[in-house]
Amino acid sequence: MNQAIHFPDREIWDEDKQAVCFPALVNGVQLICAIKSEVLLRRFGGAVPLEVFKDNRWDLEEEASDLIRDQQEDDQGWIWIS
């Protein structure tokens, strides 16, 4: 499947989900991608999830792209990086 995937720099911290959430535009349609803070900090270290995300943005966007291509959305249409 040939998809154009773009990641605008609009990540946010979602307190309720305890996750960094960031949009992906797939052929003009927006999907939400996310990674739980515990996963993010365990994988990359650090203390402030949003800063850790920004420092590792390229790797995380690459993982999200792979999940999007593999159609790994959850029931709500979100892509969760584990």
OpenMM code with the backbone's topology and positions (N, CA, C; nanometers):
from openmm import Vec3, app, unit

residues = "MET ASN GLN ALA ILE HIS PHE PRO ASP ARG GLU ILE TRP ASP GLU ASP LYS GLN ALA VAL CYS PHE PRO ALA LEU VAL ASN GLY VAL GLN LEU ILE CYS ALA ILE LYS SER GLU VAL LEU LEU ARG ARG PHE GLY GLY ALA VAL PRO LEU GLU VAL PHE LYS ASP ASN ARG TRP ASP LEU GLU GLU GLU ALA SER ASP LEU ILE ARG ASP GLN GLN GLU ASP ASP GLN GLY TRP ILE TRP ILE SER".split()
positions = [
    Vec3(0.0850, -0.1170, 0.0000),
    Vec3(0.0000, 0.0000, 0.0000),
    Vec3(0.0899, 0.1238, 0.0000),
    Vec3(0.0721, 0.2124, -0.0945),
    Vec3(0.1511, 0.3334, -0.1048),
    Vec3(0.0765, 0.4471, -0.0355),
    Vec3(0.1248, 0.4872, 0.0821),
    Vec3(0.0585, 0.5918, 0.1579),
    Vec3(0.1548, 0.7063, 0.1830),
    Vec3(0.1051, 0.8270, 0.1695),
    Vec3(0.1810, 0.9448, 0.2075),
    Vec3(0.1504, 0.9726, 0.3545),
    Vec3(0.2519, 0.9624, 0.4405),
    Vec3(0.2341, 0.9824, 0.5841),
    Vec3(0.3196, 1.1016, 0.6262),
    Vec3(0.2550, 1.1980, 0.6918),
    Vec3(0.3235, 1.3177, 0.7400),
    Vec3(0.2923, 1.3348, 0.8881),
    Vec3(0.3905, 1.3854, 0.9620),
    Vec3(0.3754, 1.4067, 1.1051),
    Vec3(0.3978, 1.5543, 1.1375),
    Vec3(0.2891, 1.6314, 1.1532),
    Vec3(0.3059, 1.7711, 1.1938),
    Vec3(0.3633, 1.7773, 1.3358),
    Vec3(0.4367, 1.8830, 1.3665),
    Vec3(0.4944, 1.8996, 1.5005),
    Vec3(0.3882, 1.9538, 1.5961),
    Vec3(0.2930, 1.8678, 1.6326),
    Vec3(0.1835, 1.9097, 1.7212),
    Vec3(0.1596, 1.8067, 1.8300),
    Vec3(0.2662, 1.7558, 1.8888),
    Vec3(0.2514, 1.6574, 1.9952),
    Vec3(0.2017, 1.7255, 2.1231),
    Vec3(0.1269, 1.6505, 2.2021),
    Vec3(0.0742, 1.7011, 2.3292),
    Vec3(0.0890, 1.5933, 2.4359),
    Vec3(0.0872, 1.6371, 2.5599),
    Vec3(0.0818, 1.5458, 2.6730),
    Vec3(-0.0645, 1.5297, 2.7119),
    Vec3(-0.1149, 1.4064, 2.7145),
    Vec3(-0.2526, 1.3780, 2.7545),
    Vec3(-0.2487, 1.3209, 2.8958),
    Vec3(-0.2907, 1.4026, 2.9902),
    Vec3(-0.2853, 1.3635, 3.1322),
    Vec3(-0.3732, 1.2425, 3.1606),
    Vec3(-0.4926, 1.2386, 3.1021),
    Vec3(-0.5849, 1.1274, 3.1262),
    Vec3(-0.5278, 0.9942, 3.0775),
    Vec3(-0.4644, 0.9955, 2.9632),
    Vec3(-0.4095, 0.8726, 2.9059),
    Vec3(-0.2670, 0.8459, 2.9525),
    Vec3(-0.2049, 0.9464, 3.0181),
    Vec3(-0.0645, 0.9370, 3.0597),
    Vec3(0.0220, 0.8989, 2.9397),
    Vec3(0.0022, 0.9746, 2.8308),
    Vec3(0.0693, 0.9429, 2.7050),
    Vec3(0.0992, 1.0707, 2.6273),
    Vec3(0.2032, 1.0626, 2.5454),
    Vec3(0.2287, 1.1666, 2.4470),
    Vec3(0.1496, 1.1278, 2.3220),
    Vec3(0.0688, 1.2197, 2.2740),
    Vec3(-0.0150, 1.1960, 2.1560),
    Vec3(0.0307, 1.2898, 2.0446),
    Vec3(0.0317, 1.2373, 1.9222),
    Vec3(0.0758, 1.3186, 1.8094),
    Vec3(0.0003, 1.2763, 1.6840),
    Vec3(-0.0321, 1.3756, 1.5987),
    Vec3(-0.1106, 1.3445, 1.4793),
    Vec3(-0.0244, 1.2911, 1.3658),
    Vec3(-0.0880, 1.2116, 1.2821),
    Vec3(-0.0290, 1.1668, 1.1564),
    Vec3(-0.1317, 1.1964, 1.0476),
    Vec3(-0.0854, 1.2529, 0.9389),
    Vec3(-0.1727, 1.2757, 0.8238),
    Vec3(-0.1418, 1.1686, 0.7213),
    Vec3(-0.2435, 1.0859, 0.6938),
    Vec3(-0.2277, 0.9746, 0.6003),
    Vec3(-0.3175, 1.0027, 0.4806),
    Vec3(-0.2544, 1.0388, 0.3696),
    Vec3(-0.3299, 1.0769, 0.2498),
    Vec3(-0.4371, 1.1806, 0.2824),
    Vec3(-0.4016, 1.2769, 0.3681),
    Vec3(-0.4925, 1.3853, 0.4042),
    Vec3(-0.5868, 1.3560, 0.5193),
    Vec3(-0.5908, 1.2328, 0.5679),
    Vec3(-0.6776, 1.1949, 0.6798),
    Vec3(-0.5931, 1.1915, 0.8071),
    Vec3(-0.6454, 1.2533, 0.9151),
    Vec3(-0.5697, 1.2562, 1.0393),
    Vec3(-0.5951, 1.1337, 1.1249),
    Vec3(-0.4871, 1.0727, 1.1708),
    Vec3(-0.4900, 0.9664, 1.2713),
    Vec3(-0.4180, 1.0187, 1.3946),
    Vec3(-0.4503, 0.9639, 1.5096),
    Vec3(-0.3778, 0.9994, 1.6313),
    Vec3(-0.2878, 0.8826, 1.6693),
    Vec3(-0.1619, 0.9150, 1.6945),
    Vec3(-0.0635, 0.8179, 1.7416),
    Vec3(-0.0313, 0.8523, 1.8863),
    Vec3(0.0087, 0.7527, 1.9638),
    Vec3(0.0392, 0.7784, 2.1043),
    Vec3(0.1382, 0.6760, 2.1565),
    Vec3(0.2076, 0.7178, 2.2633),
    Vec3(0.2951, 0.6283, 2.3369),
    Vec3(0.2810, 0.6619, 2.4843),
    Vec3(0.2565, 0.5600, 2.5656),
    Vec3(0.2420, 0.5775, 2.7099),
    Vec3(0.3737, 0.6263, 2.7690),
    Vec3(0.3647, 0.7114, 2.8710),
    Vec3(0.4861, 0.7667, 2.9313),
    Vec3(0.5758, 0.6578, 2.9869),
    Vec3(0.5186, 0.5545, 3.0500),
    Vec3(0.6028, 0.4489, 3.1075),
    Vec3(0.6823, 0.3762, 2.9995),
    Vec3(0.6215, 0.3551, 2.8827),
    Vec3(0.6913, 0.2901, 2.7713),
    Vec3(0.8013, 0.3822, 2.7189),
    Vec3(0.7674, 0.5071, 2.6999),
    Vec3(0.8618, 0.6052, 2.6470),
    Vec3(0.9841, 0.6187, 2.7375),
    Vec3(0.9601, 0.6359, 2.8672),
    Vec3(1.0712, 0.6559, 2.9611),
    Vec3(1.1519, 0.5281, 2.9810),
    Vec3(1.0867, 0.4133, 2.9771),
    Vec3(1.1592, 0.2865, 2.9896),
    Vec3(1.2517, 0.2655, 2.8696),
    Vec3(1.2026, 0.2981, 2.7524),
    Vec3(1.2811, 0.2754, 2.6303),
    Vec3(1.3945, 0.3749, 2.6121),
    Vec3(1.3695, 0.5032, 2.6456),
    Vec3(1.4661, 0.6070, 2.6131),
    Vec3(1.5282, 0.6754, 2.7340),
    Vec3(1.4778, 0.6473, 2.8543),
    Vec3(1.5286, 0.7173, 2.9720),
    Vec3(1.4690, 0.8563, 2.9806),
    Vec3(1.5222, 0.9365, 3.0714),
    Vec3(1.4728, 1.0718, 3.0885),
    Vec3(1.3642, 1.0786, 3.1931),
    Vec3(1.3088, 1.1990, 3.2101),
    Vec3(1.2095, 1.2200, 3.3151),
    Vec3(1.0833, 1.2917, 3.2672),
    Vec3(1.0942, 1.3700, 3.1601),
    Vec3(0.9805, 1.4486, 3.1117),
    Vec3(0.9367, 1.3908, 2.9767),
    Vec3(0.8217, 1.3212, 2.9750),
    Vec3(0.7811, 1.2491, 2.8538),
    Vec3(0.7796, 1.3327, 2.7255),
    Vec3(0.7291, 1.4535, 2.7307),
    Vec3(0.7211, 1.5349, 2.6092),
    Vec3(0.8614, 1.5686, 2.5566),
    Vec3(0.9541, 1.5966, 2.6466),
    Vec3(1.0921, 1.6243, 2.6050),
    Vec3(1.1580, 1.4993, 2.5474),
    Vec3(1.1345, 1.3838, 2.6109),
    Vec3(1.1909, 1.2576, 2.5616),
    Vec3(1.1355, 1.2274, 2.4225),
    Vec3(1.0057, 1.2517, 2.4036),
    Vec3(0.9455, 1.2312, 2.2719),
    Vec3(1.0157, 1.3195, 2.1681),
    Vec3(1.0310, 1.4472, 2.1984),
    Vec3(1.0930, 1.5398, 2.1028),
    Vec3(1.2355, 1.4975, 2.0686),
    Vec3(1.3087, 1.4485, 2.1680),
    Vec3(1.4464, 1.4042, 2.1448),
    Vec3(1.4542, 1.2789, 2.0579),
    Vec3(1.3458, 1.2003, 2.0548),
    Vec3(1.3444, 1.0732, 1.9815),
    Vec3(1.2376, 1.0701, 1.8736),
    Vec3(1.1946, 1.1883, 1.8325),
    Vec3(1.0845, 1.2025, 1.7363),
    Vec3(1.1022, 1.1166, 1.6120),
    Vec3(1.2198, 1.1189, 1.5486),
    Vec3(1.2380, 1.0506, 1.4211),
    Vec3(1.2181, 0.9004, 1.4348),
    Vec3(1.2736, 0.8414, 1.5403),
    Vec3(1.2562, 0.6968, 1.5616),
    Vec3(1.1106, 0.6621, 1.5875),
    Vec3(1.0429, 0.7431, 1.6686),
    Vec3(0.9030, 0.7152, 1.7024),
    Vec3(0.8111, 0.7355, 1.5824),
    Vec3(0.8379, 0.8357, 1.5012),
    Vec3(0.7575, 0.8552, 1.3803),
    Vec3(0.7783, 0.7406, 1.2816),
    Vec3(0.8993, 0.6877, 1.2750),
    Vec3(0.9255, 0.5721, 1.1882),
    Vec3(0.8468, 0.4500, 1.2352),
    Vec3(0.8460, 0.4270, 1.3670),
    Vec3(0.7664, 0.3155, 1.4218),
    Vec3(0.6183, 0.3358, 1.3944),
    Vec3(0.5699, 0.4580, 1.4148),
    Vec3(0.4284, 0.4874, 1.3888),
    Vec3(0.3958, 0.4638, 1.2420),
    Vec3(0.4860, 0.5037, 1.1517),
    Vec3(0.4641, 0.4811, 1.0083),
    Vec3(0.4479, 0.3333, 0.9776),
    Vec3(0.5340, 0.2511, 1.0375),
    Vec3(0.5243, 0.1064, 1.0163),
    Vec3(0.3904, 0.0520, 1.0669),
    Vec3(0.3471, 0.0989, 1.1840),
    Vec3(0.2187, 0.0529, 1.2393),
    Vec3(0.1016, 0.0982, 1.1521),
    Vec3(0.1100, 0.2198, 1.1001),
    Vec3(0.0045, 0.2703, 1.0116),
    Vec3(-0.0016, 0.1850, 0.8849),
    Vec3(0.1130, 0.1582, 0.8253),
    Vec3(0.1162, 0.0755, 0.7037),
    Vec3(0.0613, -0.0648, 0.7291),
    Vec3(0.0843, -0.1165, 0.8511),
    Vec3(0.0351, -0.2497, 0.8878),
    Vec3(-0.1085, -0.2461, 0.9406),
    Vec3(-0.1709, -0.1268, 0.9365),
    Vec3(-0.3100, -0.1080, 0.9801),
    Vec3(-0.3325, -0.1579, 1.1224),
    Vec3(-0.2500, -0.1103, 1.2152),
    Vec3(-0.2551, -0.1545, 1.3548),
    Vec3(-0.3348, -0.0598, 1.4454),
    Vec3(-0.4389, 0.0034, 1.3918),
    Vec3(-0.5217, 0.0926, 1.4723),
    Vec3(-0.6001, 0.0134, 1.5764),
    Vec3(-0.6242, 0.0769, 1.6941),
    Vec3(-0.7079, 0.0124, 1.7950),
    Vec3(-0.8557, 0.0368, 1.7620),
    Vec3(-0.9449, 0.0008, 1.8528),
    Vec3(-1.0892, 0.0135, 1.8286),
    Vec3(-1.1337, 0.1587, 1.8065),
    Vec3(-1.0585, 0.2548, 1.8618),
    Vec3(-1.0906, 0.3947, 1.8450),
    Vec3(-1.0173, 0.4583, 1.7259),
    Vec3(-0.9407, 0.3787, 1.6548),
    Vec3(-0.8684, 0.4294, 1.5394),
    Vec3(-0.7338, 0.4918, 1.5742),
    Vec3(-0.6845, 0.4686, 1.6956),
    Vec3(-0.5565, 0.5227, 1.7393),
    Vec3(-0.4448, 0.4230, 1.7103),
    Vec3(-0.3245, 0.4763, 1.6886),
    Vec3(-0.2036, 0.3966, 1.6728),
    Vec3(-0.1247, 0.4097, 1.8028),
    Vec3(-0.1021, 0.2973, 1.8706),
    Vec3(-0.0262, 0.2971, 1.9969),
    Vec3(0.1092, 0.2329, 1.9754),
    Vec3(0.2160, 0.3061, 2.0062),
    Vec3(0.3515, 0.2531, 1.9994),
    Vec3(0.3803, 0.1815, 2.1304),
    Vec3(0.4320, 0.0594, 2.1206),
    Vec3(0.4616, -0.0157, 2.2436),
    Vec3(0.6093, -0.0414, 2.2574),
] * unit.nanometer
topology = app.Topology()
chain = topology.addChain("A")
for resn in residues:
    res = topology.addResidue(resn, chain)
    for name in ("N", "CA", "C"):
        topology.addAtom(name, app.Element.getBySymbol(name[0]), res)
